[in-house]
Amino acid sequence: MTDDEPRASTGDVVLDRMLNGGVPQNRAVLLAGAPGTGKTTLGMQFLQAGLEAGERCLFVSTEQTRDELRESFAGYAFDLDHEELALTSLHASPDRESSAGRQLRLRTLEGDTIVDDQFVEFTLSNITEYLRNGASADRIVVDSVSALEVLTEQDGLFRRYLLELLQTLTNDIEATTVLTAEADRDGYAADVLEYSTHGVIRLTREAVNGDPHRFLEVAKMRGVDHDPRTVEFTLGESFACAPARRSQPPALKTHKHTPIGIEGLDSLCGGGLATGAGVMLQHDGRANLTALFSQLISQAVGRGYSIVLVPTIRMRPESTRRLLSGHDISLEELIADDRLFVLDMIGAWGEIRNNVFGAREAAGGVDSVLQAIHERAGDQPTLSLINADAIVNQLGAAGAREVRYAQETRLGSDDLLLHVHNPAVTAEVIDGFYTNAAEQVLKTWVTEGGLQYVSVEKSPCGFVGTTSMVEYIEEPPYLTVQMPPEERENPYAEK
């Protein structure tokens, strides 16, 4: 399966976008959720979208008769009388006892088909034969597969039965198939199907501030670069997911954005770092930030910026010199040209005198140095790369807050102000005022498996809530960031 293969629309623009166009054709997808979460409604909307596309559709219910389905969907814009829609049902009915024990009979809930007039044992072969004979469909919904657990009490055999059923629906009938199953019941149909189906969509209900809300997550979709973020959905005239956007549209942006020169990260942030406002980069202490910093400085130098640096422990003179040399930038020339200024709060830059200022013990002293640097930069825009933890450790919460807000008042419309902060190092209250004051908040961390990720926690635009993987490369900019799902050659991309 590749991202350019045909899709079957779900009937909802947001969900289609999350699936990179819709459900992969001739594949089986599971809708898993507790009773009442909307599985049946989404299944019927999937069929309605097929009817509107000129396709033949079949709804197989193991729980409701045709009349009950009509009553359930009375408030929805579903055409249950469409000539290309077939509604049928099946269930297991206890029939008689034999020497082998109780036998189950295959019946419809309406009791008006040929299988109701004769004894047909409730077996997988008879179920699949019943579907083959009655189905000539492009789309099929089976609601719900949980009722098939009575076929056998053996886990391994039940798994085989479900695989055979999926093969019948997708290979023999060649239908794009949606199956529903109850995810929190005592049985195991949903668990087995999560491994067996091509994709899994989970529906849940949770209270938000005391009010009930419904949520959807595309938990799995093989071969599809899908959006794994959770969305909310409502059940009105149709099944509708939201939000279509997670940040305000570009027309309402109050700040410019400056590209970082890392395509995936620029897209993630809505065009780059927020300019003329504060930006916070939170990290876990394990993520390597030096390649990102060198790229930021390189881009700023190329745009004629002056650099204000309150360095992290890793940004000592020699390491900074090496980082910049990888971008063909000389540390000494930057200092000589009054393009780089260092407020050394960690005592690591003592061997370089020009444009290097030692630590100050009070907020007023730190602010006076930063103000003097700002004045020396003149009309040039500035990139201020600030180790917030060093400021906090030296000045305390009140002093750090004073310096932080003073920096904001001096920002020009083209200036970049980036605070780097490890929340584990300082108190939560300090993290709070840095985060609240920032217009844009990024977070990067390394997992136990050694993978590094970056996410946008807050931004005036971009893909808030999206997490992308970071990968390091041999040439500038020395790292790449995975593109957000909506930006990956997706015709349903957010505009």
C-alpha positions as CSV (number, residue, x, y, z in Angstrom):
1,M,0.0,0.0,0.0
2,T,1.3,3.4,-0.9
3,D,0.0,6.9,-0.3
4,D,-1.0,7.4,-3.9
5,E,-3.3,4.4,-4.1
6,P,-7.1,4.9,-4.4
7,R,-9.0,5.9,-1.3
8,A,-12.7,5.5,-0.2
9,S,-13.9,8.7,1.5
10,T,-15.4,8.4,5.0
11,G,-17.7,11.3,4.3
12,D,-15.9,13.7,6.6
13,V,-13.2,16.0,5.4
14,V,-11.2,16.1,8.6
15,L,-11.1,12.3,8.9
16,D,-10.3,11.9,5.2
17,R,-7.4,14.4,5.7
18,M,-6.2,12.4,8.7
19,L,-6.2,9.2,6.6
20,N,-4.4,11.0,3.7
21,G,-7.5,10.8,1.5
22,G,-9.7,8.2,3.1
23,V,-9.8,4.4,3.8
24,P,-7.5,2.5,1.5
25,Q,-9.7,0.7,-1.1
26,N,-10.2,-3.1,-0.8
27,R,-8.8,-3.1,2.7
28,A,-10.5,-3.7,6.1
29,V,-10.5,-1.1,8.9
30,L,-11.7,-1.6,12.4
31,L,-13.8,0.9,14.3
32,A,-13.2,0.1,18.0
33,G,-15.0,1.7,20.9
34,A,-17.4,1.3,23.8
35,P,-21.2,1.0,23.2
36,G,-22.6,4.4,22.2
37,T,-19.4,6.0,21.0
38,G,-20.7,6.4,17.4
39,K,-19.2,3.3,15.6
40,T,-22.5,2.4,13.8
41,T,-23.0,6.1,12.8
42,L,-19.6,6.4,11.3
43,G,-20.0,3.1,9.5
44,M,-23.3,4.2,7.9
45,Q,-21.7,7.6,6.9
46,F,-18.9,5.6,5.2
47,L,-21.6,3.8,3.2
48,Q,-23.5,7.1,2.4
49,A,-20.2,8.6,1.0
50,G,-20.0,5.5,-1.2
51,L,-23.6,5.9,-2.4
52,E,-22.9,9.5,-3.3
53,A,-19.8,8.3,-5.3
54,G,-22.0,5.8,-7.3
55,E,-20.9,2.7,-5.4
56,R,-22.8,-0.4,-4.3
57,C,-23.0,-0.7,-0.5
58,L,-24.0,-3.3,2.0
59,F,-24.7,-2.9,5.8
60,V,-24.6,-6.1,7.8
61,S,-25.9,-5.8,11.3
62,T,-25.6,-8.4,14.0
63,E,-27.5,-6.3,16.5
64,Q,-30.3,-4.3,14.9
65,T,-33.1,-5.1,12.4
66,R,-33.7,-2.9,9.4
67,D,-36.6,-1.1,11.2
68,E,-34.4,-0.5,14.2
69,L,-31.7,0.9,12.0
70,R,-34.2,3.2,10.4
71,E,-35.3,4.4,13.8
72,S,-31.7,4.9,15.0
73,F,-30.8,7.0,11.9
74,A,-34.0,9.0,11.7
75,G,-32.2,12.2,12.5
76,Y,-29.4,11.7,10.1
77,A,-29.1,12.6,6.4
78,F,-28.6,9.0,5.4
79,D,-30.5,7.6,2.4
80,L,-31.5,4.1,3.7
81,D,-33.8,3.6,0.7
82,H,-31.1,4.1,-1.9
83,E,-31.3,1.5,-4.6
84,E,-27.6,0.7,-4.3
85,L,-27.8,0.2,-0.5
86,A,-28.6,-3.3,0.9
87,L,-29.4,-3.7,4.6
88,T,-29.2,-7.2,6.1
89,S,-28.6,-8.8,9.4
90,L,-27.4,-12.1,10.9
91,H,-27.1,-13.6,14.3
92,A,-26.7,-16.9,16.1
93,S,-29.9,-18.4,17.5
94,P,-29.9,-21.4,19.8
95,D,-31.7,-24.2,17.9
96,R,-31.4,-27.6,19.4
97,E,-29.3,-29.8,21.6
98,S,-27.3,-32.7,20.1
99,S,-24.8,-35.3,21.5
100,A,-22.1,-32.7,20.6
101,G,-23.9,-30.0,22.8
102,R,-25.9,-27.0,21.8
103,Q,-26.1,-26.0,18.1
104,L,-26.4,-22.5,16.9
105,R,-28.5,-21.6,13.9
106,L,-27.7,-18.8,11.4
107,R,-30.7,-16.5,11.2
108,T,-31.4,-12.9,10.2
109,L,-32.9,-10.6,12.8
110,E,-35.9,-10.0,10.5
111,G,-36.5,-13.7,9.9
112,D,-37.6,-13.2,6.3
113,T,-34.8,-14.8,4.2
114,I,-34.1,-18.3,2.9
115,V,-31.7,-19.0,5.8
116,D,-34.6,-18.5,8.2
117,D,-36.7,-21.2,6.5
118,Q,-34.2,-24.0,7.0
119,F,-31.6,-25.1,9.5
120,V,-28.2,-23.5,8.6
121,E,-25.6,-24.0,11.3
122,F,-23.9,-20.8,12.6
123,T,-20.4,-21.5,11.3
124,L,-17.9,-19.3,9.6
125,S,-18.2,-21.2,6.3
126,N,-22.0,-20.6,6.3
127,I,-21.6,-17.0,7.2
128,T,-19.1,-16.3,4.4
129,E,-21.3,-18.2,2.0
130,Y,-24.3,-16.1,3.0
131,L,-22.3,-12.9,2.4
132,R,-20.9,-14.1,-0.9
133,N,-24.4,-15.0,-2.2
134,G,-26.0,-11.8,-1.0
135,A,-23.2,-9.3,-1.6
136,S,-22.1,-7.5,-4.7
137,A,-20.7,-4.5,-3.1
138,D,-17.9,-1.9,-3.3
139,R,-18.3,-1.1,0.4
140,I,-19.3,-3.3,3.3
141,V,-19.9,-2.5,6.9
142,V,-20.2,-5.3,9.5
143,D,-21.7,-4.0,12.8
144,S,-20.6,-5.6,15.0
145,V,-18.0,-8.4,14.8
146,S,-18.1,-8.8,18.6
147,A,-21.3,-11.0,18.1
148,L,-19.2,-13.6,16.2
149,E,-17.3,-14.5,19.4
150,V,-19.8,-17.3,19.9
151,L,-18.3,-19.2,16.9
152,T,-15.6,-20.7,19.2
153,E,-14.1,-20.3,22.6
154,Q,-10.6,-21.1,21.3
155,D,-8.5,-17.9,20.8
156,G,-6.3,-19.3,18.0
157,L,-9.3,-20.7,16.1
158,F,-11.3,-17.4,16.4
159,R,-8.3,-15.5,15.1
160,R,-8.2,-17.8,12.0
161,Y,-12.0,-17.4,11.6
162,L,-11.7,-13.6,11.5
163,L,-8.8,-13.7,9.0
164,E,-10.9,-15.9,6.7
165,L,-13.8,-13.5,7.1
166,L,-11.6,-10.5,6.2
167,Q,-10.2,-12.4,3.2
168,T,-13.8,-13.1,2.0
169,L,-14.8,-9.5,2.3
170,T,-11.7,-7.8,0.8
171,N,-10.3,-10.4,-1.6
172,D,-13.3,-12.5,-2.8
173,I,-16.0,-9.8,-2.7
174,E,-13.3,-7.1,-3.3
175,A,-15.0,-4.6,-1.0
176,T,-13.6,-1.8,1.1
177,T,-14.7,-3.0,4.5
178,V,-15.4,-1.4,7.9
179,L,-15.9,-3.6,10.9
180,T,-17.0,-2.4,14.3
181,A,-16.2,-4.1,17.6
182,E,-16.7,-3.2,21.3
183,A,-13.3,-2.4,22.7
184,D,-14.0,-2.7,26.4
185,R,-16.2,-5.8,26.6
186,D,-15.0,-9.0,28.2
187,G,-14.6,-10.7,24.8
188,Y,-11.5,-10.4,22.5
189,A,-12.9,-9.6,19.0
190,A,-11.5,-6.1,19.0
191,D,-8.1,-7.2,20.3
192,V,-7.8,-9.9,17.6
193,L,-9.0,-7.5,14.9
194,E,-6.5,-4.8,15.8
195,Y,-3.8,-7.1,14.7
196,S,-5.6,-8.5,11.7
197,T,-7.1,-5.5,10.0
198,H,-5.3,-3.0,7.8
199,G,-6.2,-0.1,10.1
200,V,-7.7,0.8,13.5
201,I,-9.8,3.8,14.3
202,R,-10.6,4.2,18.0
203,L,-13.7,6.1,19.3
204,T,-13.9,7.1,23.0
205,R,-16.0,9.2,25.3
206,E,-14.5,11.4,28.0
207,A,-15.6,14.2,30.3
208,V,-14.0,17.6,29.6
209,N,-14.6,20.0,32.5
210,G,-17.5,17.8,33.5
211,D,-19.2,17.8,30.1
212,P,-19.2,14.6,27.9
213,H,-17.3,14.7,24.6
214,R,-16.5,12.1,21.9
215,F,-13.0,11.6,20.5
216,L,-11.4,9.8,17.6
217,E,-7.9,8.6,17.0
218,V,-6.4,6.8,14.0
219,A,-4.4,4.3,15.9
220,K,-3.1,2.3,12.9
221,M,-3.2,2.5,9.2
222,R,-0.6,0.3,7.4
223,G,1.3,1.9,4.6
224,V,-0.4,5.3,5.1
225,D,1.3,8.4,6.4
226,H,-1.7,9.1,8.6
227,D,-2.3,11.8,11.3
228,P,-2.3,10.1,14.7
229,R,-3.5,13.2,16.6
230,T,-6.8,12.9,18.5
231,V,-9.8,14.9,17.3
232,E,-13.2,15.5,18.7
233,F,-16.4,14.5,16.8
234,T,-20.1,15.3,17.0
235,L,-23.2,13.4,15.9
236,G,-25.6,15.8,14.3
237,E,-27.0,15.2,10.9
238,S,-23.8,13.4,10.2
239,F,-20.6,12.2,11.9
240,A,-18.3,15.3,11.9
241,C,-14.7,15.6,13.2
242,A,-13.1,18.7,14.5
243,P,-11.0,20.8,14.5
244,A,-10.3,21.4,10.9
245,R,-7.5,23.7,12.0
246,R,-5.6,23.6,15.3
247,S,-4.3,27.2,15.1
248,Q,-5.7,30.5,13.8
249,P,-5.4,31.1,10.0
250,P,-2.5,33.0,8.5
251,A,-4.8,36.0,7.9
252,L,-5.0,36.5,11.7
253,K,-1.3,36.1,12.5
254,T,-0.1,38.9,14.8
255,H,3.6,38.1,14.3
256,K,5.9,37.4,11.5
257,H,7.7,34.1,11.2
258,T,11.4,33.7,10.3
259,P,12.3,30.4,8.6
260,I,14.9,28.3,10.4
261,G,16.1,26.6,7.2
262,I,14.9,23.2,8.3
263,E,11.9,22.4,6.1
264,G,10.0,20.1,8.5
265,L,10.6,22.3,11.5
266,D,9.5,25.4,9.6
267,S,6.3,23.7,8.5
268,L,5.7,22.4,12.0
269,C,5.9,26.0,13.3
270,G,3.8,27.6,10.6
271,G,6.6,29.2,8.7
272,G,9.4,29.3,11.3
273,L,10.1,31.0,14.6
274,A,7.7,33.7,15.8
275,T,9.4,37.0,15.2
276,G,9.0,40.0,17.4
277,A,7.8,37.8,20.3
278,G,9.3,35.3,22.7
279,V,9.8,31.7,21.8
280,M,10.4,28.9,24.4
281,L,12.3,25.7,23.6
282,Q,11.8,23.1,26.3
283,H,14.1,20.1,26.5
284,D,14.7,17.1,28.7
285,G,18.5,17.5,29.2
286,R,19.1,14.5,26.9
287,A,18.3,16.0,23.5
288,N,21.3,17.4,21.6
289,L,20.5,21.1,20.8
290,T,23.9,22.2,19.4
291,A,23.1,21.4,15.7
292,L,19.8,23.4,16.0
293,F,21.6,26.3,17.6
294,S,24.3,26.4,14.9
295,Q,21.7,26.4,12.2
296,L,19.8,29.2,13.9
297,I,23.0,31.3,14.2
298,S,23.9,30.5,10.6
299,Q,20.6,31.7,9.3
300,A,20.6,34.8,11.5
301,V,24.2,35.7,10.3
302,G,23.1,35.3,6.7
303,R,20.2,37.7,7.3
304,G,22.4,40.3,8.9
305,Y,21.4,39.7,12.5
306,S,23.5,40.4,15.5
307,I,23.7,37.5,17.9
308,V,23.1,37.7,21.7
309,L,24.2,34.5,23.4
310,V,23.6,33.4,27.0
311,P,25.3,30.0,26.4
312,T,24.3,26.6,27.7
313,I,27.0,24.5,29.3
314,R,27.7,22.8,26.0
315,M,28.3,26.1,24.1
316,R,31.8,26.8,25.3
317,P,34.0,28.8,23.0
318,E,35.7,25.9,21.4
319,S,32.5,23.9,20.8
320,T,30.8,27.1,19.5
321,R,33.8,27.7,17.2
322,R,33.5,24.2,15.7
323,L,29.7,24.5,15.3
324,L,30.0,27.7,13.4
325,S,32.9,26.5,11.3
326,G,30.6,23.8,9.9
327,H,28.6,26.6,8.4
328,D,31.7,28.4,7.2
329,I,31.3,31.1,9.9
330,S,34.2,32.4,12.0
331,L,33.5,33.0,15.6
332,E,36.4,35.5,15.9
333,E,35.1,37.5,12.9
334,L,31.7,37.7,14.4
335,I,33.1,39.1,17.6
336,A,35.4,41.4,15.8
337,D,32.6,42.8,13.7
338,D,30.3,43.4,16.7
339,R,28.0,40.7,15.4
340,L,28.2,38.4,18.5
341,F,27.8,39.3,22.1
342,V,28.0,36.8,25.0
343,L,26.6,37.2,28.5
344,D,28.6,34.4,30.2
345,M,26.4,33.2,33.2
346,I,28.3,29.9,33.5
347,G,31.9,31.2,33.5
348,A,33.1,29.3,30.4
349,W,34.1,32.2,28.1
350,G,36.7,33.9,30.2
351,E,39.5,33.5,27.7
352,I,37.8,35.7,25.1
353,R,37.6,39.3,26.2
354,N,35.9,41.3,23.5
355,N,32.1,41.4,23.6
356,V,32.0,38.9,26.4
357,F,30.4,40.0,29.7
358,G,30.7,38.1,32.9
359,A,27.8,36.9,35.1
360,R,25.8,39.5,37.0
361,E,24.3,38.7,40.5
362,A,21.2,40.9,40.2
363,A,18.4,41.3,37.7
364,G,19.3,45.0,37.2
365,G,22.9,44.1,36.3
366,V,21.8,41.4,33.8
367,D,19.3,43.7,32.2
368,S,21.7,46.6,31.9
369,V,24.2,44.3,30.0
370,L,21.4,43.1,27.7
371,Q,20.3,46.7,27.1
372,A,23.8,47.8,26.3
373,I,24.2,45.0,23.8
374,H,20.9,45.9,22.3
375,E,22.1,49.5,21.8
376,R,25.4,48.4,20.3
377,A,23.5,46.3,17.8
378,G,21.9,49.5,16.6
379,D,19.4,49.1,13.8
380,Q,20.4,45.5,13.1
381,P,17.8,42.9,14.1
382,T,19.0,40.5,16.8
383,L,18.8,36.8,17.6
384,S,18.9,36.4,21.3
385,L,19.6,32.8,22.3
386,I,19.1,32.6,26.0
387,N,19.9,29.8,28.4
388,A,16.9,30.5,30.7
389,D,18.1,28.0,33.3
390,A,21.3,29.9,33.9
391,I,19.3,33.1,34.4
392,V,16.9,31.4,36.8
393,N,19.7,29.8,38.8
394,Q,21.6,33.0,39.2
395,L,18.7,35.4,39.8
396,G,15.9,33.3,41.2
397,A,12.2,33.4,40.1
398,A,11.6,37.1,40.7
399,G,14.8,38.3,39.0
400,A,14.4,36.0,36.0
401,R,10.8,37.2,35.5
402,E,12.0,40.8,35.6
403,V,14.7,40.2,33.0
404,R,12.3,38.1,30.8
405,Y,9.7,40.9,30.6
406,A,12.3,43.6,30.1
407,Q,13.6,41.7,27.1
408,E,10.1,41.6,25.6
409,T,9.7,45.3,25.8
410,R,12.9,45.9,23.7
411,L,12.0,43.4,20.9
412,G,11.7,44.9,17.4
413,S,9.4,43.4,14.8
414,D,12.3,41.5,13.2
415,D,14.0,40.4,16.4
416,L,14.1,36.7,17.5
417,L,14.1,35.9,21.2
418,L,14.5,32.2,22.0
419,H,14.7,31.0,25.6
420,V,16.0,27.4,26.2
421,H,14.7,25.7,29.3
422,N,14.8,22.3,31.0
423,P,11.7,22.2,33.2
424,A,13.3,19.5,35.4
425,V,16.0,21.9,36.4
426,T,13.8,24.7,37.8
427,A,10.5,24.9,39.7
428,E,7.2,24.6,37.9
429,V,6.2,28.1,38.7
430,I,9.3,29.4,36.9
431,D,8.5,27.2,33.9
432,G,5.0,28.6,34.0
433,F,5.8,32.3,33.6
434,Y,8.4,31.6,30.8
435,T,5.8,29.5,29.0
436,N,2.9,31.9,29.5
437,A,5.0,34.8,28.2
438,A,6.1,33.0,25.1
439,E,4.2,33.4,21.9
440,Q,5.5,30.0,20.6
441,V,6.5,26.9,22.6
442,L,8.5,24.0,21.2
443,K,9.5,20.9,23.1
444,T,12.2,18.3,22.2
445,W,13.1,15.1,24.0
446,V,14.9,11.8,23.6
447,T,13.0,8.5,24.2
448,E,14.4,5.5,26.1
449,G,15.0,4.0,22.7
450,G,17.3,6.9,21.6
451,L,14.9,8.6,19.2
452,Q,14.6,12.4,19.3
453,Y,11.3,14.2,18.8
454,V,10.1,17.7,18.6
455,S,6.5,19.0,19.1
456,V,4.8,22.4,18.9
457,E,3.0,23.0,22.2
458,K,1.9,26.6,21.5
459,S,2.0,28.7,18.4
460,P,0.0,31.5,16.7
461,C,-0.1,29.2,13.6
462,G,1.3,25.9,12.5
463,F,0.6,22.4,13.7
464,V,0.0,22.7,17.4
465,G,0.0,19.2,19.1
466,T,2.0,17.6,16.3
467,T,5.1,15.5,17.1
468,S,7.8,14.9,14.5
469,M,11.0,12.9,14.6
470,V,14.4,14.6,14.5
471,E,17.2,13.0,12.5
472,Y,20.8,14.1,12.1
473,I,22.6,14.3,8.7
474,E,26.2,14.8,7.5
475,E,25.7,18.2,5.7
476,P,24.2,21.6,6.7
477,P,21.7,22.1,8.3
478,Y,23.0,18.9,10.0
479,L,19.5,17.8,11.1
480,T,16.1,17.2,9.5
481,V,12.6,17.2,11.1
482,Q,9.8,15.0,9.8
483,M,7.2,16.9,8.0
484,P,3.8,17.3,9.7
485,P,1.2,14.8,8.5
486,E,-0.9,17.4,6.7
487,E,2.1,18.6,4.7
488,R,3.3,15.2,3.3
489,E,2.0,15.4,-0.2
490,N,-1.6,15.3,1.1
491,P,-4.4,16.6,-1.1
492,Y,-6.4,17.2,2.0
493,A,-3.7,19.4,3.6
494,E,-4.7,22.3,5.8
495,K,-4.5,25.5,3.9
